[in-house]
Amino acid sequence: MKKELKLGDKVKIINNVDINGNKIETYEPYYIITDINGNEIELSSIRNNMIYKFNKVKKNNLKKVEE
């Protein structure tokens, strides 16, 4: 059973494409969910104690990172 994604979850991108199917480069081992709008998930990274918006991807293109 797949766990529901929520704000603040750490996730990995399964296929390196954004919500429009455009190829994207990933630079982090995981990203943080900072917004959820239906099937669209906004991802951000944290560096130097600052949050940087990364991109939006589809919910089914993410895998939750277990801690």
C-alpha positions in Angstrom: 0.0 0.0 0.0 1.4 3.4 -1.1 1.7 6.0 1.7 0.0 9.3 1.1 2.3 12.2 0.5 2.1 15.3 2.6 3.9 18.7 3.1 7.4 18.3 4.4 7.9 14.7 3.2 11.3 13.8 1.7 10.9 12.3 -1.8 12.9 11.1 -4.7 11.9 11.7 -8.3 11.4 8.4 -10.2 11.6 9.8 -13.8 13.4 13.1 -14.4 10.4 14.9 -15.9 8.3 17.9 -14.8 4.5 18.1 -14.8 4.6 18.9 -18.6 6.8 15.9 -19.4 9.9 18.1 -20.0 13.2 16.5 -18.9 14.8 18.0 -15.8 18.1 17.6 -14.1 18.1 16.6 -10.5 20.9 17.8 -8.2 19.9 16.5 -4.7 19.6 13.0 -3.3 16.0 14.0 -2.2 13.6 16.9 -2.3 11.1 18.3 0.2 7.4 18.7 -0.7 6.5 22.4 -0.2 3.1 22.5 -2.0 0.4 20.0 -3.1 -2.2 21.0 -5.7 -4.1 17.8 -6.7 -1.7 15.7 -8.7 0.9 18.5 -8.9 3.6 18.5 -6.2 6.0 21.4 -5.8 9.5 20.3 -4.7 12.2 22.3 -3.0 15.7 21.6 -1.7 17.3 22.9 1.5 20.8 24.2 1.3 22.6 26.5 3.8 19.4 26.5 6.0 17.4 28.1 3.1 14.6 26.6 1.0 15.0 26.7 -2.8 12.1 26.0 -5.0 13.0 23.3 -7.5 10.2 22.2 -9.8 6.7 20.7 -10.0 6.2 17.0 -10.7 3.2 14.7 -10.8 2.4 12.8 -7.7 2.8 9.4 -9.3 6.4 10.3 -10.2 7.6 10.5 -6.6 8.8 7.9 -4.1 8.8 8.8 -0.4 12.2 8.5 1.3 11.9 6.4 4.4 13.8 7.6 7.4 
